[in-house]
């Protein structure tokens, strides 16, 4: 088995930041107050409706909670040593779930989160869930679509992207919540956003070659970049739920 040495947050950051780059739990209705504890589903004219707040937040500009990919509990330490799907040895770790390469641990060939590991589904219930990679791509594609307006703005002192579907004048705000690593304080707060999808990363690692089941797809943005990207699974990223 390939021994995966522990790396510092600064080094692992290279994998994630490769550049700047509804009523009830069974339904959601646009423009109506959410059941307490649940977000409002916003119709952006896409294949799914997007929640108006981050998971763990009570207002659109709030950062909410941070989660490692495939974990359902918020925590302070986002290292491989605390990651749910890592088996820890004295000098290395291996993956125990969501792995397609025997050199990295137990192979199950799972490339999409099970419902039991979908943070949004577990926390919100009903039809709420995390977005797929294709749904992230669909959202990103609207940044160059004339039917939408993307505006970098500050909402109650929190910078982020406001996405407006012009035909219905419906908007969703994504705060630049940054991400969390081994230290409790998040990185890039007010500068960047990192929002998990359900999809494991299966492409080549930039500048390194090969593939790595250590990473998963997410929505990544800065004030001048909006794109899908891959990040190391143990990091604490934001989650924005969707519903069909």
Secondary structure, DSSP 8 states (H G I E B T S, - for coil): ---EE---HHHHHHHH-SS----BTTB--TTS---TTS--EE--SSSSEEESS-TT-SSTT-----B-TT--S--S--SGGG-TTEEE-SSEEEESSS---GGGB------B--GGG-HHHHHH-TT-EE--HHHHHHHHHGGG-TTEEEEEEEETTEEEEEEEETTTTEEEEEE--BBB-SSSS-BSTTT-EEEEEEEE--SB-TTT-SB-TTEEEEEEEETTEEEEEEEETTSBBB--EEE-
